[in-house]
Amino acid sequence: MASNNITKKEALSDLWALSRRNPEMLSRILDKLDNEYNISVDDFNKFDVQMQLGERAEEFKDIPGFSQSENISDDEILRVFEAKDELNAKIDSIGRPPTEAEWYKAGLDADQKIAKLRPAYETKKEEEWGHLETMVPAPFSPLMGPIQALTELVGGPSDLRYDFKEDLHERGFGTSWNPLTGFGAWDIAEFKKDPVTGRRGFSPDLLQLEEELDQLYGTRNKFKEKYREGSWGDVGGIKEEIGSLNQIIIENELLDPRLLGETQ
């Protein structure tokens, strides 16, 4: 536990200074901050950037013409420009996604096919639900609730093996007023049959469509995973941050103080 005599801010400041003197201890310092003071790595990194920018600002405090605004301090002006540079460098390091890569093209193609097939699947599923009838005679129907609930408890987790499809097709909670079916949660298609065909559950056509969608979702999920690993999804947020900094620069007519220092 953290000492009652040391605040989080003090611990962060002291251990940051220690990390500057002994970089090889950084891992141990981060563990200590996390375990004893509940200070995350992100918190430490933000503090590190703030402190380093403060040190950088100190180098220019005596430059003539450095002060540019009554609303923003000198060190804050420098932080704005340094932060903008860091964000631009981050975008450069991320680069552009490999649009010619097979996984990229396959992911976009899968997304388009999902948009087309998913509505058709949902419509067909709803239609077939309307045709299915309970197979159990009315006097025994109260027993179906516990049986279906147990079946779902045992077999339901197996659906986690798939990206989209299911082994057991539940109607879904809130789709029924019948408490014996868990208000729809245990209303399972495989326990019903189509009186016309005599077949239990959904038709082969619907299950085939579901299989196709499962493969498409798997392809799209791989695309999302690679896209996330490449950090390309972060670029939009980074550009928004740069836009906010540019707004500050424009509104206050600021110049990069580092350029002022180079021209003296």
Short mmCIF file of the C-alpha atoms (twelve columns), coordinates in Angstrom:
data_MODEL
# 
_entry.id   MODEL 
# 
loop_
_atom_site.group_PDB 
_atom_site.id 
_atom_site.type_symbol 
_atom_site.label_atom_id 
_atom_site.label_alt_id 
_atom_site.label_comp_id 
_atom_site.label_asym_id 
_atom_site.label_seq_id 
_atom_site.Cartn_x 
_atom_site.Cartn_y 
_atom_site.Cartn_z 
_atom_site.pdbx_PDB_model_num 
ATOM 1   C CA . MET A 1   0.000   0.000   0.000   1 
ATOM 2   C CA . ALA A 2   1.150   3.589   -0.593  1 
ATOM 3   C CA . SER A 3   2.395   5.536   2.376   1 
ATOM 4   C CA . ASN A 4   -0.184  7.860   3.911   1 
ATOM 5   C CA . ASN A 5   2.522   10.549  4.022   1 
ATOM 6   C CA . ILE A 6   3.086   10.559  0.240   1 
ATOM 7   C CA . THR A 7   0.467   11.756  -2.211  1 
ATOM 8   C CA . LYS A 8   0.083   10.285  -5.679  1 
ATOM 9   C CA . LYS A 9   1.416   13.504  -7.178  1 
ATOM 10  C CA . GLU A 10  4.499   13.401  -4.971  1 
ATOM 11  C CA . ALA A 11  5.110   9.739   -5.719  1 
ATOM 12  C CA . LEU A 12  4.767   10.354  -9.445  1 
ATOM 13  C CA . SER A 13  7.166   13.300  -9.308  1 
ATOM 14  C CA . ASP A 14  9.761   11.496  -7.191  1 
ATOM 15  C CA . LEU A 15  9.701   8.279   -9.189  1 
ATOM 16  C CA . TRP A 16  9.741   10.162  -12.493 1 
ATOM 17  C CA . ALA A 17  12.913  11.940  -11.347 1 
ATOM 18  C CA . LEU A 18  14.372  8.571   -10.340 1 
ATOM 19  C CA . SER A 19  13.572  7.150   -13.799 1 
ATOM 20  C CA . ARG A 20  15.439  10.048  -15.410 1 
ATOM 21  C CA . ARG A 21  18.530  9.308   -13.331 1 
ATOM 22  C CA . ASN A 22  18.246  5.543   -13.731 1 
ATOM 23  C CA . PRO A 23  16.470  4.614   -16.995 1 
ATOM 24  C CA . GLU A 24  17.242  0.930   -16.438 1 
ATOM 25  C CA . MET A 25  14.858  0.986   -13.453 1 
ATOM 26  C CA . LEU A 26  11.867  2.186   -15.497 1 
ATOM 27  C CA . SER A 27  10.060  -1.169  -15.490 1 
ATOM 28  C CA . ARG A 28  10.337  -1.514  -11.704 1 
ATOM 29  C CA . ILE A 29  9.265   2.103   -11.230 1 
ATOM 30  C CA . LEU A 30  6.152   1.607   -13.394 1 
ATOM 31  C CA . ASP A 31  5.234   -1.518  -11.427 1 
ATOM 32  C CA . LYS A 32  5.619   0.344   -8.152  1 
ATOM 33  C CA . LEU A 33  3.459   3.243   -9.345  1 
ATOM 34  C CA . ASP A 34  0.767   0.839   -10.499 1 
ATOM 35  C CA . ASN A 35  0.776   -1.510  -7.502  1 
ATOM 36  C CA . GLU A 36  1.293   0.971   -4.674  1 
ATOM 37  C CA . TYR A 37  -0.210  4.216   -5.961  1 
ATOM 38  C CA . ASN A 38  -2.665  3.057   -8.655  1 
ATOM 39  C CA . ILE A 39  -0.898  5.269   -11.215 1 
ATOM 40  C CA . SER A 40  -1.096  3.812   -14.727 1 
ATOM 41  C CA . VAL A 41  1.561   3.754   -17.429 1 
ATOM 42  C CA . ASP A 42  -0.520  6.289   -19.398 1 
ATOM 43  C CA . ASP A 43  -0.524  8.640   -16.403 1 
ATOM 44  C CA . PHE A 44  3.252   8.299   -16.134 1 
ATOM 45  C CA . ASN A 45  3.753   8.931   -19.857 1 
ATOM 46  C CA . LYS A 46  1.574   12.051  -19.780 1 
ATOM 47  C CA . PHE A 47  3.533   13.367  -16.811 1 
ATOM 48  C CA . ASP A 48  6.792   12.556  -18.600 1 
ATOM 49  C CA . VAL A 49  5.752   14.555  -21.674 1 
ATOM 50  C CA . GLN A 50  4.615   17.458  -19.514 1 
ATOM 51  C CA . MET A 51  7.891   17.566  -17.595 1 
ATOM 52  C CA . GLN A 52  10.060  17.286  -20.686 1 
ATOM 53  C CA . LEU A 53  8.156   20.076  -22.408 1 
ATOM 54  C CA . GLY A 54  8.602   22.181  -19.315 1 
ATOM 55  C CA . GLU A 55  12.348  21.599  -19.469 1 
ATOM 56  C CA . ARG A 56  12.331  22.501  -23.155 1 
ATOM 57  C CA . ALA A 57  10.428  25.739  -22.449 1 
ATOM 58  C CA . GLU A 58  13.023  26.743  -19.861 1 
ATOM 59  C CA . GLU A 59  15.673  26.825  -22.591 1 
ATOM 60  C CA . PHE A 60  13.838  29.641  -24.408 1 
ATOM 61  C CA . LYS A 61  12.595  31.762  -21.541 1 
ATOM 62  C CA . ASP A 62  15.222  34.469  -22.081 1 
ATOM 63  C CA . ILE A 63  14.796  34.754  -25.870 1 
ATOM 64  C CA . PRO A 64  13.670  38.284  -26.860 1 
ATOM 65  C CA . GLY A 65  10.227  38.257  -28.410 1 
ATOM 66  C CA . PHE A 66  9.385   34.871  -26.965 1 
ATOM 67  C CA . SER A 67  6.292   36.132  -25.134 1 
ATOM 68  C CA . GLN A 68  3.507   36.374  -27.705 1 
ATOM 69  C CA . SER A 69  0.248   36.276  -25.816 1 
ATOM 70  C CA . GLU A 70  -1.290  37.575  -22.628 1 
ATOM 71  C CA . ASN A 71  -3.616  34.589  -22.594 1 
ATOM 72  C CA . ILE A 72  -1.061  31.794  -22.952 1 
ATOM 73  C CA . SER A 73  2.194   31.458  -21.062 1 
ATOM 74  C CA . ASP A 74  5.501   31.015  -22.857 1 
ATOM 75  C CA . ASP A 75  5.921   27.404  -21.819 1 
ATOM 76  C CA . GLU A 76  2.343   26.611  -22.871 1 
ATOM 77  C CA . ILE A 77  2.959   28.085  -26.336 1 
ATOM 78  C CA . LEU A 78  5.965   25.832  -26.706 1 
ATOM 79  C CA . ARG A 79  3.950   22.846  -25.533 1 
ATOM 80  C CA . VAL A 80  1.347   23.524  -28.203 1 
ATOM 81  C CA . PHE A 81  3.935   23.414  -30.988 1 
ATOM 82  C CA . GLU A 82  5.843   20.475  -29.504 1 
ATOM 83  C CA . ALA A 83  2.601   18.539  -29.077 1 
ATOM 84  C CA . LYS A 84  1.650   19.278  -32.687 1 
ATOM 85  C CA . ASP A 85  5.034   18.003  -33.871 1 
ATOM 86  C CA . GLU A 86  4.670   14.835  -31.825 1 
ATOM 87  C CA . LEU A 87  1.223   14.163  -33.230 1 
ATOM 88  C CA . ASN A 88  2.400   14.708  -36.809 1 
ATOM 89  C CA . ALA A 89  5.339   12.399  -36.171 1 
ATOM 90  C CA . LYS A 90  2.937   9.788   -34.832 1 
ATOM 91  C CA . ILE A 91  0.855   9.981   -38.029 1 
ATOM 92  C CA . ASP A 92  4.036   9.630   -40.111 1 
ATOM 93  C CA . SER A 93  5.116   6.580   -38.123 1 
ATOM 94  C CA . ILE A 94  1.707   4.955   -38.584 1 
ATOM 95  C CA . GLY A 95  1.746   5.562   -42.331 1 
ATOM 96  C CA . ARG A 96  -0.998  4.548   -44.737 1 
ATOM 97  C CA . PRO A 97  -2.771  1.191   -44.574 1 
ATOM 98  C CA . PRO A 98  -1.661  -1.410  -47.162 1 
ATOM 99  C CA . THR A 99  -4.694  -1.109  -49.408 1 
ATOM 100 C CA . GLU A 100 -3.269  -3.651  -51.869 1 
ATOM 101 C CA . ALA A 101 -2.792  -6.350  -49.231 1 
ATOM 102 C CA . GLU A 102 -5.088  -9.368  -49.552 1 
ATOM 103 C CA . TRP A 103 -6.374  -9.062  -45.974 1 
ATOM 104 C CA . TYR A 104 -7.297  -5.417  -46.587 1 
ATOM 105 C CA . LYS A 105 -9.219  -6.050  -49.808 1 
ATOM 106 C CA . ALA A 106 -10.862 -9.161  -48.358 1 
ATOM 107 C CA . GLY A 107 -12.007 -7.203  -45.296 1 
ATOM 108 C CA . LEU A 108 -13.626 -4.453  -47.349 1 
ATOM 109 C CA . ASP A 109 -15.267 -7.017  -49.613 1 
ATOM 110 C CA . ALA A 110 -16.613 -8.915  -46.601 1 
ATOM 111 C CA . ASP A 111 -18.036 -5.715  -45.111 1 
ATOM 112 C CA . GLN A 112 -19.935 -4.963  -48.318 1 
ATOM 113 C CA . LYS A 113 -21.317 -8.502  -48.540 1 
ATOM 114 C CA . ILE A 114 -22.394 -8.442  -44.882 1 
ATOM 115 C CA . ALA A 115 -24.316 -5.220  -45.500 1 
ATOM 116 C CA . LYS A 116 -26.178 -6.983  -48.310 1 
ATOM 117 C CA . LEU A 117 -26.735 -10.433 -46.773 1 
ATOM 118 C CA . ARG A 118 -27.465 -9.572  -43.137 1 
ATOM 119 C CA . PRO A 119 -30.867 -7.933  -43.798 1 
ATOM 120 C CA . ALA A 120 -31.890 -10.879 -45.992 1 
ATOM 121 C CA . TYR A 121 -30.831 -13.290 -43.249 1 
ATOM 122 C CA . GLU A 122 -32.782 -11.442 -40.556 1 
ATOM 123 C CA . THR A 123 -35.899 -11.272 -42.730 1 
ATOM 124 C CA . LYS A 124 -35.777 -14.984 -43.570 1 
ATOM 125 C CA . LYS A 125 -35.082 -15.887 -39.950 1 
ATOM 126 C CA . GLU A 126 -38.106 -13.893 -38.792 1 
ATOM 127 C CA . GLU A 127 -40.298 -15.575 -41.397 1 
ATOM 128 C CA . GLU A 128 -39.204 -19.058 -40.389 1 
ATOM 129 C CA . TRP A 129 -39.705 -18.299 -36.701 1 
ATOM 130 C CA . GLY A 130 -43.300 -17.517 -37.575 1 
ATOM 131 C CA . HIS A 131 -43.731 -20.987 -39.115 1 
ATOM 132 C CA . LEU A 132 -42.203 -23.000 -36.274 1 
ATOM 133 C CA . GLU A 133 -44.535 -24.642 -33.780 1 
ATOM 134 C CA . THR A 134 -43.864 -26.128 -30.351 1 
ATOM 135 C CA . MET A 135 -43.516 -29.891 -30.580 1 
ATOM 136 C CA . VAL A 136 -44.612 -30.614 -26.989 1 
ATOM 137 C CA . PRO A 137 -48.307 -31.154 -26.177 1 
ATOM 138 C CA . ALA A 138 -49.837 -28.316 -24.163 1 
ATOM 139 C CA . PRO A 139 -50.072 -30.225 -20.824 1 
ATOM 140 C CA . PHE A 140 -46.294 -30.756 -20.871 1 
ATOM 141 C CA . SER A 141 -45.317 -27.324 -22.176 1 
ATOM 142 C CA . PRO A 142 -44.445 -25.965 -18.684 1 
ATOM 143 C CA . LEU A 143 -41.589 -28.497 -18.610 1 
ATOM 144 C CA . MET A 144 -40.023 -27.021 -21.713 1 
ATOM 145 C CA . GLY A 145 -38.858 -23.871 -19.964 1 
ATOM 146 C CA . PRO A 146 -36.452 -25.629 -17.563 1 
ATOM 147 C CA . ILE A 147 -35.351 -28.078 -20.276 1 
ATOM 148 C CA . GLN A 148 -34.559 -25.335 -22.759 1 
ATOM 149 C CA . ALA A 149 -32.870 -23.232 -20.070 1 
ATOM 150 C CA . LEU A 150 -30.618 -26.146 -19.133 1 
ATOM 151 C CA . THR A 151 -29.883 -26.861 -22.786 1 
ATOM 152 C CA . GLU A 152 -28.945 -23.251 -23.363 1 
ATOM 153 C CA . LEU A 153 -26.774 -23.215 -20.236 1 
ATOM 154 C CA . VAL A 154 -24.843 -26.264 -21.432 1 
ATOM 155 C CA . GLY A 155 -24.803 -25.660 -25.182 1 
ATOM 156 C CA . GLY A 156 -24.995 -21.885 -25.451 1 
ATOM 157 C CA . PRO A 157 -21.293 -21.196 -24.714 1 
ATOM 158 C CA . SER A 158 -20.363 -23.332 -27.722 1 
ATOM 159 C CA . ASP A 159 -21.562 -20.435 -29.897 1 
ATOM 160 C CA . LEU A 160 -18.410 -18.591 -28.832 1 
ATOM 161 C CA . ARG A 161 -16.504 -20.789 -31.276 1 
ATOM 162 C CA . TYR A 162 -18.060 -18.867 -34.128 1 
ATOM 163 C CA . ASP A 163 -17.921 -15.287 -35.327 1 
ATOM 164 C CA . PHE A 164 -21.614 -15.124 -36.158 1 
ATOM 165 C CA . LYS A 165 -23.542 -18.398 -36.338 1 
ATOM 166 C CA . GLU A 166 -25.038 -20.416 -33.471 1 
ATOM 167 C CA . ASP A 167 -25.504 -24.062 -32.594 1 
ATOM 168 C CA . LEU A 168 -28.725 -23.188 -30.759 1 
ATOM 169 C CA . HIS A 169 -30.896 -20.422 -32.147 1 
ATOM 170 C CA . GLU A 170 -32.632 -18.549 -29.348 1 
ATOM 171 C CA . ARG A 171 -35.515 -16.203 -29.970 1 
ATOM 172 C CA . GLY A 172 -33.903 -13.686 -27.605 1 
ATOM 173 C CA . PHE A 173 -34.726 -12.108 -24.245 1 
ATOM 174 C CA . GLY A 174 -37.649 -9.697  -24.374 1 
ATOM 175 C CA . THR A 175 -39.223 -11.229 -27.469 1 
ATOM 176 C CA . SER A 176 -41.926 -13.029 -25.490 1 
ATOM 177 C CA . TRP A 177 -44.165 -12.398 -22.488 1 
ATOM 178 C CA . ASN A 178 -43.919 -16.055 -21.485 1 
ATOM 179 C CA . PRO A 179 -41.801 -16.439 -18.325 1 
ATOM 180 C CA . LEU A 180 -41.443 -20.192 -19.011 1 
ATOM 181 C CA . THR A 181 -39.248 -19.322 -21.990 1 
ATOM 182 C CA . GLY A 182 -37.235 -16.761 -20.025 1 
ATOM 183 C CA . PHE A 183 -39.295 -14.115 -21.860 1 
ATOM 184 C CA . GLY A 184 -37.879 -15.468 -25.112 1 
ATOM 185 C CA . ALA A 185 -34.318 -16.155 -23.969 1 
ATOM 186 C CA . TRP A 186 -34.886 -19.929 -23.921 1 
ATOM 187 C CA . ASP A 187 -37.262 -20.084 -26.864 1 
ATOM 188 C CA . ILE A 188 -35.042 -22.284 -29.013 1 
ATOM 189 C CA . ALA A 189 -35.726 -23.054 -32.676 1 
ATOM 190 C CA . GLU A 190 -34.240 -26.542 -32.428 1 
ATOM 191 C CA . PHE A 191 -37.029 -27.454 -29.991 1 
ATOM 192 C CA . LYS A 192 -39.677 -26.572 -32.575 1 
ATOM 193 C CA . LYS A 193 -40.621 -27.862 -36.020 1 
ATOM 194 C CA . ASP A 194 -42.106 -26.652 -39.256 1 
ATOM 195 C CA . PRO A 195 -45.499 -28.382 -39.640 1 
ATOM 196 C CA . VAL A 196 -45.209 -28.268 -43.428 1 
ATOM 197 C CA . THR A 197 -41.816 -29.961 -43.770 1 
ATOM 198 C CA . GLY A 198 -41.749 -31.771 -40.413 1 
ATOM 199 C CA . ARG A 199 -38.189 -30.500 -39.967 1 
ATOM 200 C CA . ARG A 200 -36.968 -29.214 -36.604 1 
ATOM 201 C CA . GLY A 201 -35.317 -25.821 -36.461 1 
ATOM 202 C CA . PHE A 202 -34.453 -23.572 -39.355 1 
ATOM 203 C CA . SER A 203 -34.246 -24.575 -43.001 1 
ATOM 204 C CA . PRO A 204 -30.977 -25.633 -44.688 1 
ATOM 205 C CA . ASP A 205 -31.152 -22.483 -46.828 1 
ATOM 206 C CA . LEU A 206 -31.188 -20.241 -43.767 1 
ATOM 207 C CA . LEU A 207 -28.406 -22.214 -42.085 1 
ATOM 208 C CA . GLN A 208 -26.311 -21.995 -45.242 1 
ATOM 209 C CA . LEU A 209 -26.797 -18.228 -45.297 1 
ATOM 210 C CA . GLU A 210 -25.789 -18.121 -41.664 1 
ATOM 211 C CA . GLU A 211 -22.649 -20.138 -42.452 1 
ATOM 212 C CA . GLU A 212 -21.727 -17.712 -45.217 1 
ATOM 213 C CA . LEU A 213 -22.215 -14.758 -42.890 1 
ATOM 214 C CA . ASP A 214 -20.093 -16.439 -40.227 1 
ATOM 215 C CA . GLN A 215 -17.194 -16.731 -42.666 1 
ATOM 216 C CA . LEU A 216 -17.650 -13.112 -43.756 1 
ATOM 217 C CA . TYR A 217 -17.672 -11.888 -40.169 1 
ATOM 218 C CA . GLY A 218 -14.521 -13.927 -39.521 1 
ATOM 219 C CA . THR A 219 -12.802 -12.235 -42.461 1 
ATOM 220 C CA . ARG A 220 -13.961 -8.812  -41.327 1 
ATOM 221 C CA . ASN A 221 -12.819 -9.456  -37.758 1 
ATOM 222 C CA . LYS A 222 -9.332  -10.368 -39.005 1 
ATOM 223 C CA . PHE A 223 -9.324  -7.127  -40.984 1 
ATOM 224 C CA . LYS A 224 -10.299 -5.158  -37.866 1 
ATOM 225 C CA . GLU A 225 -7.617  -6.887  -35.823 1 
ATOM 226 C CA . LYS A 226 -4.867  -6.050  -38.317 1 
ATOM 227 C CA . TYR A 227 -6.204  -2.517  -38.724 1 
ATOM 228 C CA . ARG A 228 -6.152  -2.067  -34.971 1 
ATOM 229 C CA . GLU A 229 -2.641  -3.510  -34.709 1 
ATOM 230 C CA . GLY A 230 -1.451  -1.051  -37.366 1 
ATOM 231 C CA . SER A 231 -3.047  1.856   -35.418 1 
ATOM 232 C CA . TRP A 232 -4.607  3.204   -38.637 1 
ATOM 233 C CA . GLY A 233 -7.865  3.682   -36.799 1 
ATOM 234 C CA . ASP A 234 -6.140  6.153   -34.469 1 
ATOM 235 C CA . VAL A 235 -5.259  8.593   -37.246 1 
ATOM 236 C CA . GLY A 236 -8.662  10.294  -37.267 1 
ATOM 237 C CA . GLY A 237 -8.476  11.072  -33.553 1 
ATOM 238 C CA . ILE A 238 -4.887  12.307  -33.887 1 
ATOM 239 C CA . LYS A 239 -5.905  14.652  -36.705 1 
ATOM 240 C CA . GLU A 240 -8.690  16.028  -34.516 1 
ATOM 241 C CA . GLU A 241 -6.124  16.775  -31.802 1 
ATOM 242 C CA . ILE A 242 -3.909  18.535  -34.359 1 
ATOM 243 C CA . GLY A 243 -6.945  20.522  -35.523 1 
ATOM 244 C CA . SER A 244 -7.589  21.680  -31.948 1 
ATOM 245 C CA . LEU A 245 -3.973  22.796  -31.591 1 
ATOM 246 C CA . ASN A 246 -4.128  24.610  -34.929 1 
ATOM 247 C CA . GLN A 247 -7.219  26.416  -33.714 1 
ATOM 248 C CA . ILE A 248 -5.310  27.656  -30.662 1 
ATOM 249 C CA . ILE A 249 -2.418  28.771  -32.887 1 
ATOM 250 C CA . ILE A 250 -4.705  30.626  -35.320 1 
ATOM 251 C CA . GLU A 251 -6.890  32.287  -32.680 1 
ATOM 252 C CA . ASN A 252 -3.858  33.584  -30.772 1 
ATOM 253 C CA . GLU A 253 -1.684  34.298  -33.851 1 
ATOM 254 C CA . LEU A 254 1.145   32.242  -32.393 1 
ATOM 255 C CA . LEU A 255 4.575   31.581  -33.889 1 
ATOM 256 C CA . ASP A 256 6.719   28.595  -33.060 1 
ATOM 257 C CA . PRO A 257 9.118   29.910  -30.378 1 
ATOM 258 C CA . ARG A 258 11.787  27.475  -31.543 1 
ATOM 259 C CA . LEU A 259 11.934  29.360  -34.825 1 
ATOM 260 C CA . LEU A 260 12.271  32.605  -32.915 1 
ATOM 261 C CA . GLY A 261 15.239  31.134  -31.127 1 
ATOM 262 C CA . GLU A 262 16.910  30.109  -34.389 1 
ATOM 263 C CA . THR A 263 16.528  33.572  -35.955 1 
ATOM 264 C CA . GLN A 264 17.978  35.619  -33.134 1 
# 
